Amino acid sequence: MNKENEVKLFDRFKFYRPELPETVSLMCYGFCCGDGWFDIIWDLSQKLEQIVDDDFNVFQVKEKFGELRFYFDVLDGKEDKIDREKVYKLIGEAEDKAASTCERCGKPSEIKTRNGWLSTICCK
């Protein structure tokens, strides 16, 4: 993802913590996916913001096997403070949407094998 979009997400949503050490968060590497998924990640982030608290920590967002992967944990072991079922449901919906959205441009696409790699990139 380009730096401008990363900064927008980092500035707006406090559960992305690029300043934390790698042992706690891999967000220091940014969002490891294309800009075509920016709107999906933004929408998911807005929904999550409504149901999580300050201890919610997204430690990695990336593409893997042509799909969006969104990994989180709860800082300080305060697991009981979030509704994991709702969080997983929202993440699953975003991952499903990304699986039919071009990772580069955001247009409809599907997971395909390209040069031996699975990706969600349209022909355009």
N, CA, C and O atoms as CSV, one atom per row, in Angstrom:
chain,resi,resn,atom,element,x,y,z
A,1,MET,N,N,0.854,-1.171,0.000
A,1,MET,CA,C,0.000,0.000,0.000
A,1,MET,C,C,0.897,1.230,0.000
A,1,MET,O,O,1.957,1.240,0.624
A,2,ASN,N,N,0.462,2.253,-0.700
A,2,ASN,CA,C,1.305,3.445,-0.744
A,2,ASN,C,C,1.316,4.154,0.617
A,2,ASN,O,O,0.404,4.002,1.429
A,3,LYS,N,N,2.373,4.926,0.832
A,3,LYS,CA,C,2.582,5.582,2.131
A,3,LYS,C,C,1.455,6.546,2.489
A,3,LYS,O,O,1.092,6.650,3.660
A,4,GLU,N,N,0.899,7.244,1.518
A,4,GLU,CA,C,-0.183,8.196,1.796
A,4,GLU,C,C,-1.395,7.479,2.400
A,4,GLU,O,O,-1.972,7.953,3.379
A,5,ASN,N,N,-1.775,6.353,1.825
A,5,ASN,CA,C,-2.904,5.592,2.368
A,5,ASN,C,C,-2.578,4.994,3.731
A,5,ASN,O,O,-3.431,4.956,4.617
A,6,GLU,N,N,-1.347,4.531,3.898
A,6,GLU,CA,C,-0.944,3.998,5.204
A,6,GLU,C,C,-1.051,5.069,6.280
A,6,GLU,O,O,-1.572,4.812,7.365
A,7,VAL,N,N,-0.562,6.267,5.984
A,7,VAL,CA,C,-0.608,7.362,6.951
A,7,VAL,C,C,-2.057,7.691,7.309
A,7,VAL,O,O,-2.359,7.940,8.477
A,8,LYS,N,N,-2.948,7.696,6.334
A,8,LYS,CA,C,-4.366,7.957,6.617
A,8,LYS,C,C,-4.902,6.941,7.624
A,8,LYS,O,O,-5.593,7.312,8.573
A,9,LEU,N,N,-4.590,5.676,7.421
A,9,LEU,CA,C,-5.068,4.633,8.338
A,9,LEU,C,C,-4.410,4.755,9.710
A,9,LEU,O,O,-5.088,4.664,10.733
A,10,PHE,N,N,-3.100,4.960,9.738
A,10,PHE,CA,C,-2.389,5.093,11.017
A,10,PHE,C,C,-2.889,6.294,11.818
A,10,PHE,O,O,-3.055,6.208,13.035
A,11,ASP,N,N,-3.127,7.405,11.139
A,11,ASP,CA,C,-3.566,8.618,11.833
A,11,ASP,C,C,-4.998,8.519,12.347
A,11,ASP,O,O,-5.320,9.059,13.405
A,12,ARG,N,N,-5.834,7.845,11.618
A,12,ARG,CA,C,-7.263,7.795,11.957
A,12,ARG,C,C,-7.610,6.716,12.983
A,12,ARG,O,O,-8.465,6.925,13.843
A,13,PHE,N,N,-6.949,5.568,12.891
A,13,PHE,CA,C,-7.316,4.430,13.735
A,13,PHE,C,C,-6.154,4.078,14.659
A,13,PHE,O,O,-5.074,3.703,14.204
A,14,LYS,N,N,-6.390,4.203,15.942
A,14,LYS,CA,C,-5.320,4.050,16.928
A,14,LYS,C,C,-4.948,2.605,17.219
A,14,LYS,O,O,-3.969,2.352,17.920
A,15,PHE,N,N,-5.719,1.642,16.688
A,15,PHE,CA,C,-5.345,0.244,16.929
A,15,PHE,C,C,-4.295,-0.255,15.946
A,15,PHE,O,O,-3.858,-1.401,16.044
A,16,TYR,N,N,-3.879,0.592,14.990
A,16,TYR,CA,C,-2.707,0.299,14.168
A,16,TYR,C,C,-1.553,0.996,14.849
A,16,TYR,O,O,-1.545,2.223,14.953
A,17,ARG,N,N,-0.580,0.239,15.315
A,17,ARG,CA,C,0.493,0.807,16.130
A,17,ARG,C,C,1.864,0.515,15.518
A,17,ARG,O,O,2.556,-0.393,15.978
A,18,PRO,N,N,2.266,1.261,14.496
A,18,PRO,CA,C,3.560,0.987,13.869
A,18,PRO,C,C,4.754,1.299,14.773
A,18,PRO,O,O,5.878,0.883,14.489
A,19,GLU,N,N,4.508,2.026,15.853
A,19,GLU,CA,C,5.602,2.401,16.751
A,19,GLU,C,C,5.989,1.282,17.717
A,19,GLU,O,O,7.048,1.348,18.341
A,20,LEU,N,N,5.153,0.262,17.847
A,20,LEU,CA,C,5.451,-0.837,18.769
A,20,LEU,C,C,6.540,-1.744,18.208
A,20,LEU,O,O,6.719,-1.828,16.993
A,21,PRO,N,N,7.272,-2.428,19.103
A,21,PRO,CA,C,8.317,-3.344,18.618
A,21,PRO,C,C,7.710,-4.526,17.846
A,21,PRO,O,O,6.535,-4.852,18.010
A,22,GLU,N,N,8.522,-5.148,17.016
A,22,GLU,CA,C,8.071,-6.268,16.189
A,22,GLU,C,C,7.514,-7.430,17.001
A,22,GLU,O,O,6.728,-8.221,16.479
A,23,THR,N,N,7.896,-7.546,18.234
A,23,THR,CA,C,7.379,-8.629,19.073
A,23,THR,C,C,5.911,-8.436,19.430
A,23,THR,O,O,5.246,-9.375,19.867
A,24,VAL,N,N,5.400,-7.208,19.242
A,24,VAL,CA,C,4.023,-6.872,19.586
A,24,VAL,C,C,3.198,-6.527,18.355
A,24,VAL,O,O,1.996,-6.787,18.317
A,25,SER,N,N,3.840,-5.941,17.349
A,25,SER,CA,C,3.125,-5.508,16.154
A,25,SER,C,C,4.058,-5.508,14.947
A,25,SER,O,O,5.196,-5.046,15.026
A,26,LEU,N,N,3.563,-6.028,13.838
A,26,LEU,CA,C,4.318,-5.974,12.585
A,26,LEU,C,C,3.873,-4.805,11.713
A,26,LEU,O,O,4.232,-4.735,10.537
A,27,MET,N,N,3.098,-3.891,12.279
A,27,MET,CA,C,2.614,-2.743,11.508
A,27,MET,C,C,3.748,-1.772,11.175
A,27,MET,O,O,3.551,-0.853,10.380
A,28,CYS,N,N,4.927,-1.957,11.764
A,28,CYS,CA,C,6.082,-1.139,11.377
A,28,CYS,C,C,6.427,-1.362,9.905
A,28,CYS,O,O,7.094,-0.532,9.288
A,29,TYR,N,N,5.970,-2.486,9.344
A,29,TYR,CA,C,6.174,-2.780,7.923
A,29,TYR,C,C,5.028,-2.252,7.062
A,29,TYR,O,O,5.047,-2.399,5.840
A,30,GLY,N,N,4.054,-1.652,7.686
A,30,GLY,CA,C,2.921,-1.079,6.969
A,30,GLY,C,C,1.890,-2.122,6.593
A,30,GLY,O,O,1.887,-3.235,7.119
A,31,PHE,N,N,1.022,-1.749,5.683
A,31,PHE,CA,C,-0.033,-2.621,5.185
A,31,PHE,C,C,0.533,-3.339,3.969
A,31,PHE,O,O,0.790,-2.713,2.941
A,32,CYS,N,N,0.725,-4.628,4.079
A,32,CYS,CA,C,1.400,-5.402,3.032
A,32,CYS,C,C,0.383,-5.945,2.031
A,32,CYS,O,O,0.202,-7.153,1.877
A,33,CYS,N,N,-0.267,-5.003,1.363
A,33,CYS,CA,C,-1.250,-5.329,0.338
A,33,CYS,C,C,-1.380,-4.118,-0.576
A,33,CYS,O,O,-0.818,-3.057,-0.302
A,34,GLY,N,N,-2.119,-4.286,-1.655
A,34,GLY,CA,C,-2.260,-3.203,-2.619
A,34,GLY,C,C,-3.295,-2.165,-2.229
A,34,GLY,O,O,-4.110,-2.381,-1.332
A,35,ASP,N,N,-3.249,-1.034,-2.920
A,35,ASP,CA,C,-4.165,0.076,-2.663
A,35,ASP,C,C,-5.610,-0.228,-3.038
A,35,ASP,O,O,-6.522,0.464,-2.584
A,36,GLY,N,N,-5.827,-1.238,-3.847
A,36,GLY,CA,C,-7.189,-1.601,-4.229
A,36,GLY,C,C,-8.028,-2.068,-3.052
A,36,GLY,O,O,-9.257,-2.063,-3.125
A,37,TRP,N,N,-7.384,-2.468,-1.979
A,37,TRP,CA,C,-8.100,-2.922,-0.782
A,37,TRP,C,C,-8.223,-1.832,0.273
A,37,TRP,O,O,-8.766,-2.076,1.350
A,38,PHE,N,N,-7.730,-0.643,-0.018
A,38,PHE,CA,C,-7.777,0.446,0.966
A,38,PHE,C,C,-9.198,0.680,1.488
A,38,PHE,O,O,-9.403,0.745,2.700
A,39,ASP,N,N,-10.173,0.806,0.596
A,39,ASP,CA,C,-11.552,1.083,1.028
A,39,ASP,C,C,-12.115,-0.034,1.896
A,39,ASP,O,O,-12.865,0.227,2.838
A,40,ILE,N,N,-11.760,-1.271,1.586
A,40,ILE,CA,C,-12.220,-2.416,2.384
A,40,ILE,C,C,-11.628,-2.332,3.791
A,40,ILE,O,O,-12.333,-2.534,4.780
A,41,ILE,N,N,-10.350,-2.037,3.873
A,41,ILE,CA,C,-9.678,-1.933,5.178
A,41,ILE,C,C,-10.206,-0.731,5.959
A,41,ILE,O,O,-10.395,-0.816,7.172
A,42,TRP,N,N,-10.442,0.376,5.278
A,42,TRP,CA,C,-10.990,1.569,5.937
A,42,TRP,C,C,-12.375,1.262,6.513
A,42,TRP,O,O,-12.662,1.587,7.665
A,43,ASP,N,N,-13.222,0.641,5.707
A,43,ASP,CA,C,-14.573,0.297,6.150
A,43,ASP,C,C,-14.533,-0.650,7.349
A,43,ASP,O,O,-15.252,-0.451,8.327
A,44,LEU,N,N,-13.698,-1.670,7.270
A,44,LEU,CA,C,-13.541,-2.598,8.391
A,44,LEU,C,C,-13.062,-1.851,9.631
A,44,LEU,O,O,-13.570,-2.080,10.729
A,45,SER,N,N,-12.107,-0.977,9.467
A,45,SER,CA,C,-11.554,-0.228,10.601
A,45,SER,C,C,-12.615,0.634,11.278
A,45,SER,O,O,-12.663,0.712,12.506
A,46,GLN,N,N,-13.462,1.278,10.486
A,46,GLN,CA,C,-14.546,2.083,11.060
A,46,GLN,C,C,-15.507,1.205,11.868
A,46,GLN,O,O,-15.944,1.592,12.952
A,47,LYS,N,N,-15.827,0.046,11.346
A,47,LYS,CA,C,-16.732,-0.863,12.060
A,47,LYS,C,C,-16.090,-1.388,13.339
A,47,LYS,O,O,-16.749,-1.476,14.375
A,48,LEU,N,N,-14.817,-1.733,13.271
A,48,LEU,CA,C,-14.132,-2.235,14.458
A,48,LEU,C,C,-14.027,-1.163,15.541
A,48,LEU,O,O,-14.166,-1.447,16.731
A,49,GLU,N,N,-13.783,0.053,15.113
A,49,GLU,CA,C,-13.651,1.173,16.045
A,49,GLU,C,C,-14.883,1.306,16.950
A,49,GLU,O,O,-14.777,1.759,18.089
A,50,GLN,N,N,-16.030,0.915,16.442
A,50,GLN,CA,C,-17.278,1.026,17.197
A,50,GLN,C,C,-17.419,-0.038,18.286
A,50,GLN,O,O,-18.202,0.134,19.219
A,51,ILE,N,N,-16.662,-1.142,18.173
A,51,ILE,CA,C,-16.881,-2.247,19.116
A,51,ILE,C,C,-15.649,-2.654,19.929
A,51,ILE,O,O,-15.737,-3.541,20.777
A,52,VAL,N,N,-14.498,-2.011,19.677
A,52,VAL,CA,C,-13.296,-2.373,20.430
A,52,VAL,C,C,-12.863,-1.204,21.300
A,52,VAL,O,O,-13.361,-0.086,21.162
A,53,ASP,N,N,-11.917,-1.487,22.204
A,53,ASP,CA,C,-11.414,-0.419,23.068
A,53,ASP,C,C,-9.927,-0.182,22.797
A,53,ASP,O,O,-9.377,-0.692,21.821
A,54,ASP,N,N,-9.296,0.581,23.650
A,54,ASP,CA,C,-7.906,0.976,23.454
A,54,ASP,C,C,-6.915,-0.184,23.537
A,54,ASP,O,O,-5.772,-0.043,23.104
A,55,ASP,N,N,-7.326,-1.317,24.079
A,55,ASP,CA,C,-6.426,-2.462,24.203
A,55,ASP,C,C,-6.405,-3.335,22.947
A,55,ASP,O,O,-5.591,-4.253,22.841
A,56,PHE,N,N,-7.296,-3.052,22.000
A,56,PHE,CA,C,-7.337,-3.803,20.744
A,56,PHE,C,C,-6.114,-3.415,19.917
A,56,PHE,O,O,-5.811,-2.231,19.769
A,57,ASN,N,N,-5.412,-4.413,19.379
A,57,ASN,CA,C,-4.173,-4.179,18.651
A,57,ASN,C,C,-4.158,-4.996,17.366
A,57,ASN,O,O,-4.181,-6.226,17.403
A,58,VAL,N,N,-4.121,-4.314,16.246
A,58,VAL,CA,C,-3.958,-5.001,14.964
A,58,VAL,C,C,-2.465,-5.144,14.754
A,58,VAL,O,O,-1.753,-4.144,14.663
A,59,PHE,N,N,-1.974,-6.391,14.674
A,59,PHE,CA,C,-0.532,-6.543,14.550
A,59,PHE,C,C,-0.053,-6.856,13.147
A,59,PHE,O,O,1.151,-6.817,12.892
A,60,GLN,N,N,-0.975,-7.171,12.209
A,60,GLN,CA,C,-0.548,-7.347,10.828
A,60,GLN,C,C,-1.745,-7.324,9.887
A,60,GLN,O,O,-2.797,-7.891,10.181
A,61,VAL,N,N,-1.562,-6.651,8.740
A,61,VAL,CA,C,-2.539,-6.646,7.663
A,61,VAL,C,C,-1.757,-6.929,6.386
A,61,VAL,O,O,-0.824,-6.199,6.051
A,62,LYS,N,N,-2.137,-7.990,5.674
A,62,LYS,CA,C,-1.364,-8.355,4.490
A,62,LYS,C,C,-2.199,-9.167,3.512
A,62,LYS,O,O,-3.328,-9.561,3.803
A,63,GLU,N,N,-1.616,-9.403,2.353
A,63,GLU,CA,C,-2.169,-10.320,1.367
A,63,GLU,C,C,-1.436,-11.638,1.508
A,63,GLU,O,O,-0.213,-11.670,1.652
A,64,LYS,N,N,-2.197,-12.735,1.466
A,64,LYS,CA,C,-1.586,-14.059,1.469
A,64,LYS,C,C,-2.479,-14.984,0.659
A,64,LYS,O,O,-3.680,-15.079,0.912
A,65,PHE,N,N,-1.894,-15.659,-0.305
A,65,PHE,CA,C,-2.629,-16.565,-1.190
A,65,PHE,C,C,-3.801,-15.856,-1.875
A,65,PHE,O,O,-4.858,-16.449,-2.086
A,66,GLY,N,N,-3.598,-14.582,-2.217
A,66,GLY,CA,C,-4.618,-13.816,-2.919
A,66,GLY,C,C,-5.730,-13.286,-2.039
A,66,GLY,O,O,-6.693,-12.710,-2.544
A,67,GLU,N,N,-5.617,-13.466,-0.735
A,67,GLU,CA,C,-6.667,-13.053,0.194
A,67,GLU,C,C,-6.125,-12.053,1.212
A,67,GLU,O,O,-4.933,-12.036,1.521
A,68,LEU,N,N,-7.023,-11.229,1.721
A,68,LEU,CA,C,-6.689,-10.305,2.795
A,68,LEU,C,C,-6.557,-11.088,4.091
A,68,LEU,O,O,-7.397,-11.928,4.415
A,69,ARG,N,N,-5.500,-10.802,4.820
A,69,ARG,CA,C,-5.308,-11.374,6.153
A,69,ARG,C,C,-5.224,-10.210,7.138
A,69,ARG,O,O,-4.512,-9.233,6.906
A,70,PHE,N,N,-5.955,-10.330,8.227
A,70,PHE,CA,C,-6.072,-9.252,9.213
A,70,PHE,C,C,-5.909,-9.897,10.585
A,70,PHE,O,O,-6.808,-10.591,11.061
A,71,TYR,N,N,-4.765,-9.668,11.215
A,71,TYR,CA,C,-4.439,-10.324,12.485
A,71,TYR,C,C,-4.477,-9.318,13.633
A,71,TYR,O,O,-3.994,-8.194,13.502
A,72,PHE,N,N,-5.050,-9.731,14.748
A,72,PHE,CA,C,-5.165,-8.840,15.905
A,72,PHE,C,C,-4.936,-9.610,17.193
A,72,PHE,O,O,-4.940,-10.841,17.216
A,73,ASP,N,N,-4.738,-8.861,18.253
A,73,ASP,CA,C,-4.716,-9.412,19.596
A,73,ASP,C,C,-5.197,-8.322,20.549
A,73,ASP,O,O,-5.595,-7.239,20.120
A,74,VAL,N,N,-5.158,-8.613,21.822
A,74,VAL,CA,C,-5.563,-7.640,22.832
A,74,VAL,C,C,-4.370,-7.428,23.757
A,74,VAL,O,O,-3.832,-8.380,24.322
A,75,LEU,N,N,-3.970,-6.189,23.904
A,75,LEU,CA,C,-2.821,-5.880,24.749
A,75,LEU,C,C,-3.125,-6.153,26.213
A,75,LEU,O,O,-4.277,-6.092,26.642
A,76,ASP,N,N,-2.099,-6.450,26.959
A,76,ASP,CA,C,-2.195,-6.667,28.407
A,76,ASP,C,C,-3.131,-7.802,28.789
A,76,ASP,O,O,-3.625,-7.840,29.916
A,77,GLY,N,N,-3.384,-8.731,27.868
A,77,GLY,CA,C,-4.178,-9.914,28.179
A,77,GLY,C,C,-5.616,-9.647,28.580
A,77,GLY,O,O,-6.217,-10.468,29.273
A,78,LYS,N,N,-6.183,-8.530,28.170
A,78,LYS,CA,C,-7.551,-8.177,28.548
A,78,LYS,C,C,-8.540,-8.735,27.519
A,78,LYS,O,O,-9.322,-7.999,26.915
A,79,GLU,N,N,-8.480,-10.041,27.343
A,79,GLU,CA,C,-9.284,-10.734,26.329
A,79,GLU,C,C,-10.786,-10.552,26.511
A,79,GLU,O,O,-11.528,-10.526,25.529
A,80,ASP,N,N,-11.234,-10.428,27.736
A,80,ASP,CA,C,-12.671,-10.354,28.002
A,80,ASP,C,C,-13.278,-8.994,27.637
A,80,ASP,O,O,-14.489,-8.807,27.753
A,81,LYS,N,N,-12.449,-8.053,27.202
A,81,LYS,CA,C,-12.950,-6.709,26.920
A,81,LYS,C,C,-13.503,-6.542,25.510
A,81,LYS,O,O,-14.074,-5.498,25.195
A,82,ILE,N,N,-13.344,-7.555,24.653
A,82,ILE,CA,C,-13.868,-7.431,23.294
A,82,ILE,C,C,-14.799,-8.606,22.975
A,82,ILE,O,O,-14.691,-9.686,23.555
A,83,ASP,N,N,-15.691,-8.363,22.058
A,83,ASP,CA,C,-16.595,-9.406,21.584
A,83,ASP,C,C,-15.942,-10.057,20.370
A,83,ASP,O,O,-16.134,-9.606,19.241
A,84,ARG,N,N,-15.170,-11.117,20.603
A,84,ARG,CA,C,-14.419,-11.771,19.532
A,84,ARG,C,C,-15.316,-12.252,18.399
A,84,ARG,O,O,-14.922,-12.200,17.234
A,85,GLU,N,N,-16.508,-12.716,18.726
A,85,GLU,CA,C,-17.415,-13.199,17.684
A,85,GLU,C,C,-17.745,-12.084,16.684
A,85,GLU,O,O,-17.720,-12.305,15.474
A,86,LYS,N,N,-18.052,-10.893,17.192
A,86,LYS,CA,C,-18.345,-9.754,16.304
A,86,LYS,C,C,-17.113,-9.346,15.505
A,86,LYS,O,O,-17.207,-9.053,14.313
A,87,VAL,N,N,-15.957,-9.329,16.168
A,87,VAL,CA,C,-14.715,-8.944,15.493
A,87,VAL,C,C,-14.410,-9.919,14.360
A,87,VAL,O,O,-14.110,-9.499,13.242
A,88,TYR,N,N,-14.486,-11.217,14.643
A,88,TYR,CA,C,-14.210,-12.216,13.606
A,88,TYR,C,C,-15.221,-12.138,12.458
A,88,TYR,O,O,-14.864,-12.355,11.300
A,89,LYS,N,N,-16.458,-11.833,12.772
A,89,LYS,CA,C,-17.480,-11.707,11.736
A,89,LYS,C,C,-17.145,-10.545,10.799
A,89,LYS,O,O,-17.208,-10.695,9.578
A,90,LEU,N,N,-16.793,-9.396,11.361
A,90,LEU,CA,C,-16.441,-8.233,10.555
A,90,LEU,C,C,-15.196,-8.492,9.710
A,90,LEU,O,O,-15.149,-8.127,8.536
A,91,ILE,N,N,-14.203,-9.114,10.306
A,91,ILE,CA,C,-12.980,-9.427,9.563
A,91,ILE,C,C,-13.290,-10.408,8.439
A,91,ILE,O,O,-12.799,-10.242,7.322
A,92,GLY,N,N,-14.091,-11.418,8.718
A,92,GLY,CA,C,-14.466,-12.394,7.696
A,92,GLY,C,C,-15.182,-11.743,6.519
A,92,GLY,O,O,-14.926,-12.081,5.364
A,93,GLU,N,N,-16.078,-10.810,6.817
A,93,GLU,CA,C,-16.794,-10.097,5.745
A,93,GLU,C,C,-15.817,-9.303,4.877
A,93,GLU,O,O,-15.937,-9.293,3.652
A,94,ALA,N,N,-14.853,-8.640,5.513
A,94,ALA,CA,C,-13.859,-7.868,4.758
A,94,ALA,C,C,-12.974,-8.794,3.926
A,94,ALA,O,O,-12.664,-8.492,2.774
A,95,GLU,N,N,-12.572,-9.906,4.503
A,95,GLU,CA,C,-11.741,-10.865,3.765
A,95,GLU,C,C,-12.492,-11.435,2.569
A,95,GLU,O,O,-11.907,-11.614,1.501
A,96,ASP,N,N,-13.765,-11.719,2.735
A,96,ASP,CA,C,-14.586,-12.205,1.616
A,96,ASP,C,C,-14.691,-11.158,0.513
A,96,ASP,O,O,-14.588,-11.481,-0.671
A,97,LYS,N,N,-14.892,-9.922,0.902
A,97,LYS,CA,C,-15.002,-8.846,-0.085
A,97,LYS,C,C,-13.685,-8.669,-0.842
A,97,LYS,O,O,-13.684,-8.484,-2.059
A,98,ALA,N,N,-12.576,-8.727,-0.125
A,98,ALA,CA,C,-11.267,-8.576,-0.766
A,98,ALA,C,C,-10.997,-9.714,-1.751
A,98,ALA,O,O,-10.312,-9.510,-2.754
A,99,ALA,N,N,-11.521,-10.896,-1.480
A,99,ALA,CA,C,-11.298,-12.044,-2.363
A,99,ALA,C,C,-11.956,-11.871,-3.727
A,99,ALA,O,O,-11.663,-12.626,-4.655
A,100,SER,N,N,-12.841,-10.885,-3.860
A,100,SER,CA,C,-13.473,-10.609,-5.153
A,100,SER,C,C,-13.205,-9.170,-5.613
A,100,SER,O,O,-13.951,-8.615,-6.420
A,101,THR,N,N,-12.129,-8.582,-5.086
A,101,THR,CA,C,-11.751,-7.207,-5.409
A,101,THR,C,C,-10.279,-7.171,-5.801
A,101,THR,O,O,-9.428,-7.736,-5.113
A,102,CYS,N,N,-9.991,-6.508,-6.901
A,102,CYS,CA,C,-8.609,-6.401,-7.354
A,102,CYS,C,C,-7.776,-5.681,-6.294
A,102,CYS,O,O,-8.117,-4.584,-5.850
A,103,GLU,N,N,-6.703,-6.309,-5.910
A,103,GLU,CA,C,-5.828,-5.742,-4.889
A,103,GLU,C,C,-5.143,-4.458,-5.364
A,103,GLU,O,O,-4.781,-3.614,-4.544
A,104,ARG,N,N,-4.964,-4.304,-6.660
A,104,ARG,CA,C,-4.280,-3.122,-7.194
A,104,ARG,C,C,-5.214,-1.939,-7.436
A,104,ARG,O,O,-4.897,-0.809,-7.062
A,105,CYS,N,N,-6.389,-2.203,-8.074
A,105,CYS,CA,C,-7.224,-1.077,-8.504
A,105,CYS,C,C,-8.588,-1.002,-7.811
A,105,CYS,O,O,-9.259,0.026,-7.899
A,106,GLY,N,N,-9.007,-2.065,-7.127
A,106,GLY,CA,C,-10.282,-2.047,-6.418
A,106,GLY,C,C,-11.480,-2.474,-7.250
A,106,GLY,O,O,-12.606,-2.470,-6.753
A,107,LYS,N,N,-11.262,-2.840,-8.503
A,107,LYS,CA,C,-12.368,-3.301,-9.357
A,107,LYS,C,C,-12.656,-4.777,-9.089
A,107,LYS,O,O,-11.831,-5.471,-8.495
A,108,PRO,N,N,-13.820,-5.258,-9.523
A,108,PRO,CA,C,-14.145,-6.672,-9.319
A,108,PRO,C,C,-13.072,-7.581,-9.926
A,108,PRO,O,O,-12.546,-7.306,-11.005
A,109,SER,N,N,-12.766,-8.639,-9.234
A,109,SER,CA,C,-11.771,-9.604,-9.676
A,109,SER,C,C,-12.042,-10.927,-8.977
A,109,SER,O,O,-13.060,-11.084,-8.303
A,110,GLU,N,N,-11.152,-11.851,-9.136
A,110,GLU,CA,C,-11.243,-13.136,-8.436
A,110,GLU,C,C,-9.832,-13.657,-8.239
A,110,GLU,O,O,-8.890,-13.201,-8.886
A,111,ILE,N,N,-9.701,-14.609,-7.346
A,111,ILE,CA,C,-8.387,-15.181,-7.081
A,111,ILE,C,C,-7.990,-16.054,-8.268
A,111,ILE,O,O,-8.742,-16.924,-8.707
A,112,LYS,N,N,-6.780,-15.794,-8.774
A,112,LYS,CA,C,-6.255,-16.537,-9.925
A,112,LYS,C,C,-4.807,-16.906,-9.658
A,112,LYS,O,O,-4.150,-16.330,-8.791
A,113,THR,N,N,-4.329,-17.863,-10.408
A,113,THR,CA,C,-2.913,-18.192,-10.361
A,113,THR,C,C,-2.217,-17.380,-11.438
A,113,THR,O,O,-2.568,-17.461,-12.615
A,114,ARG,N,N,-1.227,-16.598,-11.028
A,114,ARG,CA,C,-0.444,-15.776,-11.967
A,114,ARG,C,C,1.029,-16.046,-11.695
A,114,ARG,O,O,1.530,-15.784,-10.601
A,115,ASN,N,N,1.702,-16.562,-12.685
A,115,ASN,CA,C,3.132,-16.882,-12.554
A,115,ASN,C,C,3.406,-17.771,-11.342
A,115,ASN,O,O,4.418,-17.608,-10.660
A,116,GLY,N,N,2.505,-18.706,-11.080
A,116,GLY,CA,C,2.686,-19.628,-9.965
A,116,GLY,C,C,2.238,-19.113,-8.610
A,116,GLY,O,O,2.369,-19.813,-7.606
A,117,TRP,N,N,1.706,-17.881,-8.568
A,117,TRP,CA,C,1.268,-17.279,-7.308
A,117,TRP,C,C,-0.231,-17.033,-7.355
A,117,TRP,O,O,-0.765,-16.655,-8.398
A,118,LEU,N,N,-0.906,-17.241,-6.247
A,118,LEU,CA,C,-2.312,-16.879,-6.140
A,118,LEU,C,C,-2.402,-15.379,-5.884
A,118,LEU,O,O,-1.701,-14.841,-5.027
A,119,SER,N,N,-3.266,-14.719,-6.633
A,119,SER,CA,C,-3.450,-13.272,-6.431
A,119,SER,C,C,-4.858,-12.884,-6.852
A,119,SER,O,O,-5.516,-13.592,-7.615
A,120,THR,N,N,-5.301,-11.759,-6.342
A,120,THR,CA,C,-6.591,-11.199,-6.712
A,120,THR,C,C,-6.311,-9.901,-7.465
A,120,THR,O,O,-6.425,-8.801,-6.923
A,121,ILE,N,N,-5.943,-10.069,-8.726
A,121,ILE,CA,C,-5.595,-8.916,-9.556
A,121,ILE,C,C,-6.331,-9.067,-10.893
A,121,ILE,O,O,-6.234,-10.100,-11.555
A,122,CYS,N,N,-7.059,-8.029,-11.271
A,122,CYS,CA,C,-7.789,-8.083,-12.527
A,122,CYS,C,C,-6.835,-7.958,-13.712
A,122,CYS,O,O,-5.672,-7.590,-13.547
A,123,CYS,N,N,-7.321,-8.258,-14.873
A,123,CYS,CA,C,-6.472,-8.229,-16.079
A,123,CYS,C,C,-6.087,-6.821,-16.489
A,123,CYS,O,O,-5.105,-6.639,-17.208
A,124,LYS,N,N,-6.829,-5.833,-16.054
A,124,LYS,CA,C,-6.544,-4.452,-16.453
A,124,LYS,C,C,-5.374,-3.936,-15.686
A,124,LYS,O,O,-4.970,-2.788,-15.874
